Amino acid sequence: MKLEPIVVSLLDTDLYKFNMDQVIFHKHTDLCGQYYFKCRNEGIVFTPEMAEEIKAQVDHLCSLRFTKEELDYLRSIRFIKNDYVEFLRLWHPIRDYVSIELSEAGELSVVVDGPLFSAMQFEIYLLEIINEVYFRMAFDYETLRKSAEERLDVKIKALNDGTYTFKFAEFGCRRRLSREWEDVVVRRLVTETKSCVGTSNVYLAMKYNVTPIGTYAHEFVQMYQGIDSIPLAYTNHYAMKDWYAEYDGDNGTALTDTVTTDLFLLDFNRSNVNNYSGVRHDSGDPYAWGEKIIAHYKKYGVDPKTKLLLFSDSLDFDRAQKLYEYFCDKTKVSFGIGTFVSNDTCESALNIVIKLQYVNGRPVAKLSDTPGKAMCRDADYLEYLKRSVAFRIDREKVR
């Protein structure tokens, strides 16, 4: 079964890939990274035919180049700088950086290994490819598409009849049913409702003239673990410092949970509280997290109603509405909603990730606020990182 090309534009990715890459381009071109694929679902089997199709799709991906229209669009984003866009004029995905293998048991292995400024760009493209290949080849796609359409109709009706009153951005690239379905989802959400404020997908933001949304991901903080001169428990400090230097207060929503929110708050000092417009939640109890952040703002004399809490952890509309009702009188609230809108069908969605695991040969890890989300290929390093984090938290609590 030969599929049509899945990725047809290098803009078909999340905005934060360009945001993070611009910082790396300006400050950390000496870093090399290794990314590893993981399917968190139990019992998922990829067939040899799927593996061959994934390889063919990656071959096609690596033939793409940015068009003039796409580069001009990137220039129009206020915080994307011209020298970085000129770099992208020369850049393209390099096939040699990606290895794809399939075990006899049907376990898919994907590794990306190369200069970090290039390797990091593969994540979203690869997830888009793997997810669409799997769902088109494992199931009857038209049946999935029909169920997705029926469910989207129900969602849009509920957004318009007052059942749901929050605003959100579509964050569905990485686990979408297909390229054509995410296109339909974004088009309908932005034209048939007043609830969708934008999308993380840069190509669809350009196509439908809506706001591209995103700041940075866990990998951005993780990469500082691979820099020899930076103590492990201070990676948030250096990540936020570089981010602010690059964007001068623009593009300022900080991600709190890469090495736990408790550690993050030690570096989210008065300067950062004032410089960043808000923070993003991606693991742990969202209510406890939100209250913790609000208390932190109050500690520095900042009105929480002037700051944004962005929730993005496995949300559906019911969870988002409850969070909105709980926090809307306390602070600004928004949501990034992904799989629930881009791959809600009669079959269960895949929970697939591609995570940064090594920088310059050194292991790196994400701890998060949910222990089950930790991912590291070096168990000894993971324990060392946990001890480093705990030591700093305990020491500074004593102060």
C-alpha positions as CSV (number, residue, x, y, z in Angstrom):
1,M,0.0,0.0,0.0
2,K,1.7,3.1,-1.3
3,L,0.6,6.4,0.3
4,E,0.6,9.9,-1.0
5,P,3.3,12.2,0.6
6,I,2.4,12.9,4.2
7,V,4.6,16.0,4.8
8,V,4.5,18.3,1.8
9,S,5.8,21.5,3.5
10,L,8.6,22.1,5.9
11,L,6.3,24.6,7.7
12,D,4.1,21.6,8.6
13,T,5.5,21.5,12.1
14,D,5.0,23.1,15.5
15,L,6.0,26.7,15.9
16,Y,8.2,26.0,18.9
17,K,10.6,24.0,16.7
18,F,11.6,27.3,15.0
19,N,11.6,29.2,18.3
20,M,14.0,26.8,19.9
21,D,16.1,26.3,16.8
22,Q,16.6,30.0,16.5
23,V,18.2,30.1,20.0
24,I,20.4,27.1,19.1
25,F,21.4,28.8,15.8
26,H,22.5,31.9,17.7
27,K,24.0,30.4,20.8
28,H,24.6,26.6,20.7
29,T,25.6,25.4,17.2
30,D,28.3,23.2,18.9
31,L,25.7,20.9,20.4
32,C,24.9,17.5,18.9
33,G,21.8,15.5,19.9
34,Q,20.3,12.0,19.8
35,Y,16.5,11.5,19.8
36,Y,14.7,8.2,20.3
37,F,11.2,7.2,19.4
38,K,8.9,5.5,21.9
39,C,5.3,4.2,21.6
40,R,3.8,4.3,25.1
41,N,0.8,2.1,24.2
42,E,1.0,-1.6,25.0
43,G,0.7,-4.2,22.3
44,I,1.2,-2.0,19.2
45,V,2.7,-3.9,16.3
46,F,4.2,-2.2,13.3
47,T,4.4,-4.4,10.2
48,P,7.3,-4.6,7.7
49,E,5.1,-2.8,5.2
50,M,4.5,0.1,7.6
51,A,8.3,0.3,8.3
52,E,9.0,0.5,4.5
53,E,6.4,3.1,4.0
54,I,7.8,5.2,6.9
55,K,11.2,5.0,5.3
56,A,9.8,6.1,2.0
57,Q,8.0,9.0,3.6
58,V,11.2,10.1,5.3
59,D,13.0,9.9,2.0
60,H,10.4,12.3,0.6
61,L,10.6,14.6,3.6
62,C,14.3,15.0,3.0
63,S,13.7,16.1,-0.6
64,L,11.8,19.2,0.6
65,R,13.0,22.7,0.8
66,F,11.4,25.9,2.1
67,T,9.7,27.9,-0.6
68,K,10.0,31.7,-0.9
69,E,6.4,32.1,0.3
70,E,7.2,30.0,3.4
71,L,10.3,31.9,4.2
72,D,8.5,35.2,3.8
73,Y,5.8,34.0,6.2
74,L,8.4,33.1,8.8
75,R,9.9,36.6,8.5
76,S,6.4,38.0,9.2
77,I,6.4,36.4,12.7
78,R,7.6,39.3,14.9
79,F,10.2,37.4,16.9
80,I,11.7,35.3,14.0
81,K,14.9,37.0,12.9
82,N,16.1,37.5,9.4
83,D,19.5,35.8,9.8
84,Y,17.8,32.7,11.0
85,V,15.4,32.7,8.1
86,E,18.3,33.0,5.7
87,F,19.8,30.0,7.4
88,L,16.6,28.1,6.8
89,R,16.9,29.0,3.1
90,L,20.0,26.8,3.1
91,W,18.8,24.2,5.5
92,H,17.0,20.9,4.7
93,P,16.4,17.6,6.5
94,I,19.3,15.2,6.0
95,R,18.4,11.5,5.6
96,D,21.6,10.2,7.0
97,Y,20.7,11.6,10.4
98,V,17.7,9.2,10.7
99,S,17.8,5.4,11.2
100,I,14.7,3.3,11.2
101,E,14.5,-0.4,12.2
102,L,11.9,-3.0,13.0
103,S,12.3,-5.9,15.3
104,E,10.9,-9.3,14.6
105,A,8.2,-8.6,17.2
106,G,7.1,-5.5,15.4
107,E,8.7,-2.9,17.7
108,L,9.6,0.2,15.7
109,S,13.0,1.8,16.4
110,V,13.7,5.4,15.2
111,V,16.8,7.3,16.1
112,V,17.8,10.8,15.0
113,D,21.5,11.6,15.5
114,G,23.1,14.8,14.3
115,P,23.8,18.5,15.0
116,L,21.1,19.6,17.4
117,F,20.0,22.5,15.3
118,S,19.2,20.0,12.5
119,A,18.3,16.8,14.5
120,M,15.7,18.6,16.6
121,Q,13.6,19.5,13.5
122,F,12.9,15.9,12.7
123,E,10.7,15.2,15.7
124,I,7.3,16.5,14.6
125,Y,7.8,15.5,10.9
126,L,8.6,11.9,12.0
127,L,5.7,11.7,14.4
128,E,3.3,13.0,11.7
129,I,4.6,10.3,9.4
130,I,4.6,7.4,11.8
131,N,1.1,8.2,13.1
132,E,-0.5,8.6,9.7
133,V,1.2,5.5,8.2
134,Y,0.0,3.4,11.2
135,F,-3.6,4.5,11.1
136,R,-3.9,4.3,7.3
137,M,-2.4,0.8,7.1
138,A,-3.7,-0.7,10.3
139,F,-7.4,0.3,9.9
140,D,-9.9,1.3,7.3
141,Y,-9.1,5.0,6.9
142,E,-12.5,6.1,5.7
143,T,-14.2,4.5,8.7
144,L,-11.8,6.4,11.0
145,R,-12.3,9.6,9.0
146,K,-16.1,9.3,9.2
147,S,-16.0,8.8,13.0
148,A,-13.6,11.7,13.4
149,E,-16.0,14.0,11.4
150,E,-19.0,13.0,13.5
151,R,-17.1,13.7,16.7
152,L,-15.9,17.1,15.4
153,D,-19.5,18.0,14.5
154,V,-20.5,17.4,18.1
155,K,-17.5,19.4,19.4
156,I,-18.3,22.4,17.2
157,K,-21.9,22.4,18.3
158,A,-20.9,22.3,21.9
159,L,-18.5,25.2,21.4
160,N,-21.2,27.3,19.8
161,D,-24.1,26.5,22.1
162,G,-22.4,27.6,25.3
163,T,-21.5,24.2,26.7
164,Y,-17.9,25.2,26.5
165,T,-16.8,28.8,27.1
166,F,-13.0,28.7,27.1
167,K,-10.5,29.7,24.4
168,F,-7.9,27.3,23.1
169,A,-5.2,26.7,20.4
170,E,-5.1,23.5,18.3
171,F,-1.9,21.6,19.2
172,G,-2.5,18.4,17.2
173,C,0.4,18.0,14.7
174,R,2.3,15.2,16.4
175,R,-0.5,12.7,16.7
176,R,-3.0,13.7,14.1
177,L,-5.0,11.2,12.1
178,S,-3.7,12.6,8.9
179,R,-2.4,15.8,7.2
180,E,-5.7,16.3,5.4
181,W,-7.8,15.7,8.6
182,E,-5.8,18.3,10.7
183,D,-6.3,20.7,7.9
184,V,-10.1,20.2,8.1
185,V,-10.0,20.4,11.9
186,V,-8.2,23.8,11.9
187,R,-10.3,25.2,9.1
188,R,-13.6,24.3,10.7
189,L,-12.5,25.4,14.2
190,V,-11.4,28.8,13.1
191,T,-14.2,29.5,10.7
192,E,-17.2,27.9,12.5
193,T,-16.4,28.8,16.1
194,K,-15.0,31.8,18.0
195,S,-13.2,29.5,20.5
196,C,-10.0,28.6,18.6
197,V,-7.4,31.3,18.9
198,G,-4.8,29.7,16.7
199,T,-2.7,26.6,16.0
200,S,0.8,25.3,16.7
201,N,1.0,24.1,13.1
202,V,2.9,26.9,11.2
203,Y,1.7,25.8,7.7
204,L,-2.0,25.8,8.7
205,A,-1.5,29.1,10.5
206,M,-0.2,30.6,7.3
207,K,-2.9,28.9,5.2
208,Y,-5.8,30.1,7.3
209,N,-4.4,33.4,8.5
210,V,-4.5,32.6,12.2
211,T,-2.0,33.0,14.9
212,P,0.9,30.4,15.1
213,I,1.2,29.5,18.8
214,G,4.1,28.0,20.8
215,T,7.2,28.9,22.8
216,Y,9.5,26.0,23.9
217,A,9.4,22.3,24.7
218,H,11.2,20.1,27.3
219,E,14.1,19.4,25.0
220,F,15.1,23.0,25.2
221,V,15.7,22.8,28.9
222,Q,17.1,19.3,28.6
223,M,19.8,20.3,26.2
224,Y,21.5,22.4,28.9
225,Q,22.2,19.2,30.8
226,G,24.6,18.3,28.1
227,I,26.7,21.5,28.5
228,D,29.7,20.8,30.8
229,S,29.8,24.2,32.4
230,I,26.2,24.2,33.6
231,P,25.2,22.4,36.9
232,L,22.3,20.0,36.4
233,A,20.0,21.7,38.9
234,Y,20.4,25.1,37.2
235,T,19.4,24.2,33.7
236,N,16.1,26.2,33.9
237,H,18.1,29.2,35.0
238,Y,20.3,29.1,31.9
239,A,17.5,28.1,29.5
240,M,15.3,31.1,30.6
241,K,18.4,33.4,30.5
242,D,19.1,32.5,26.9
243,W,15.5,32.6,26.0
244,Y,15.0,36.1,27.4
245,A,18.3,37.3,25.7
246,E,17.0,36.0,22.4
247,Y,13.5,37.3,22.5
248,D,13.8,40.3,24.9
249,G,10.6,39.5,26.7
250,D,8.6,38.6,23.6
251,N,7.5,35.0,23.1
252,G,7.4,34.6,26.8
253,T,5.5,31.5,28.1
254,A,7.8,29.3,30.2
255,L,7.5,25.5,30.5
256,T,7.7,24.6,34.2
257,D,8.0,20.8,34.5
258,T,11.2,19.6,32.6
259,V,13.0,19.0,35.9
260,T,10.0,19.5,38.2
261,T,8.0,22.6,38.8
262,D,9.4,22.9,42.4
263,L,12.9,23.3,40.9
264,F,11.6,25.7,38.2
265,L,10.2,28.0,40.8
266,L,13.6,28.4,42.4
267,D,14.7,30.1,39.2
268,F,11.5,31.8,38.4
269,N,12.6,34.8,40.4
270,R,11.3,38.4,40.5
271,S,13.0,39.3,37.2
272,N,11.6,36.2,35.4
273,V,8.2,36.6,36.9
274,N,8.0,40.0,35.4
275,N,9.7,39.2,32.1
276,Y,7.6,36.1,31.2
277,S,3.9,36.6,30.3
278,G,2.9,33.2,31.7
279,V,3.7,29.5,32.2
280,R,2.6,26.2,30.7
281,H,1.4,23.1,32.4
282,D,2.2,19.7,30.9
283,S,2.3,17.2,33.8
284,G,1.0,16.6,37.3
285,D,-2.2,17.7,39.0
286,P,-3.2,20.8,37.0
287,Y,-5.2,22.3,39.9
288,A,-2.4,21.9,42.5
289,W,0.0,23.3,39.9
290,G,-2.1,26.3,39.1
291,E,-2.5,27.2,42.8
292,K,1.2,26.8,43.3
293,I,2.0,29.2,40.4
294,I,-0.6,31.7,41.6
295,A,0.9,31.7,45.1
296,H,4.4,32.2,43.6
297,Y,3.1,35.3,41.7
298,K,1.6,36.7,44.9
299,K,4.9,36.1,46.7
300,Y,6.5,38.6,44.4
301,G,3.6,41.1,44.6
302,V,2.4,40.3,41.1
303,D,-1.3,40.2,40.3
304,P,-2.0,36.7,38.9
305,K,-4.7,38.2,36.7
306,T,-2.0,39.9,34.6
307,K,-0.4,36.5,33.9
308,L,-1.4,33.4,31.8
309,L,-1.7,29.8,32.8
310,L,-1.6,27.7,29.7
311,F,-2.7,24.1,30.1
312,S,-1.6,21.5,27.6
313,D,-1.5,18.0,29.3
314,S,-3.7,15.5,27.5
315,L,-6.8,17.7,27.5
316,D,-10.3,17.1,26.2
317,F,-13.0,19.8,26.3
318,D,-14.6,18.7,29.5
319,R,-11.3,18.8,31.4
320,A,-10.5,22.2,29.9
321,Q,-13.9,23.6,30.8
322,K,-13.5,22.5,34.5
323,L,-10.1,24.1,34.6
324,Y,-11.4,27.3,33.0
325,E,-14.2,27.6,35.5
326,Y,-11.9,27.0,38.4
327,F,-9.2,29.5,37.4
328,C,-10.9,32.1,35.2
329,D,-11.5,34.5,38.1
330,K,-8.0,34.1,39.4
331,T,-5.8,34.5,36.4
332,K,-5.7,34.5,32.6
333,V,-6.4,30.9,31.3
334,S,-5.8,29.3,27.9
335,F,-5.4,25.8,26.6
336,G,-3.5,23.8,24.0
337,I,-5.6,20.9,22.9
338,G,-4.0,18.2,20.6
339,T,-5.0,14.6,20.1
340,F,-8.6,15.2,21.2
341,V,-9.3,17.4,18.2
342,S,-6.8,16.0,15.6
343,N,-7.2,12.2,16.2
344,D,-10.4,11.5,18.0
345,T,-11.9,8.5,16.2
346,C,-13.5,5.1,16.9
347,E,-10.0,3.7,17.5
348,S,-7.7,4.6,20.4
349,A,-5.0,7.2,19.5
350,L,-1.3,6.3,19.8
351,N,0.7,7.9,22.5
352,I,4.0,8.3,20.6
353,V,6.9,10.5,21.4
354,I,10.4,11.3,20.1
355,K,12.6,12.5,23.0
356,L,16.0,14.0,23.3
357,Q,18.2,11.5,25.1
358,Y,21.8,12.6,24.6
359,V,23.6,15.9,24.0
360,N,27.3,15.8,23.0
361,G,27.3,12.2,24.1
362,R,26.0,12.9,27.6
363,P,22.6,11.5,28.7
364,V,19.8,14.0,29.4
365,A,16.4,13.4,30.9
366,K,13.0,14.9,31.5
367,L,11.7,14.4,35.1
368,S,8.3,16.1,34.8
369,D,5.7,16.3,37.6
370,T,4.3,12.9,36.7
371,P,6.9,10.2,37.4
372,G,5.6,7.9,34.6
373,K,6.5,10.6,32.0
374,A,10.2,10.4,32.8
375,M,12.2,9.1,29.9
376,C,15.9,8.4,30.0
377,R,18.1,5.6,28.5
378,D,20.6,5.8,31.3
379,A,19.1,4.7,34.7
380,D,22.2,5.8,36.6
381,Y,22.1,9.3,35.1
382,L,18.4,9.6,35.8
383,E,18.9,8.8,39.5
384,Y,21.9,11.3,39.6
385,L,19.7,14.0,38.1
386,K,16.9,13.3,40.6
387,R,19.4,13.6,43.5
388,S,20.9,16.8,42.1
389,V,17.4,18.3,41.9
390,A,16.4,17.1,45.3
391,F,19.7,18.5,46.9
392,R,19.1,22.0,45.5
393,I,15.5,22.1,46.5
394,D,16.3,20.9,50.0
395,R,19.2,23.3,50.4
396,E,17.3,26.3,49.3
397,K,14.2,25.5,51.3
398,V,16.5,25.6,54.4
399,R,17.5,29.1,53.5
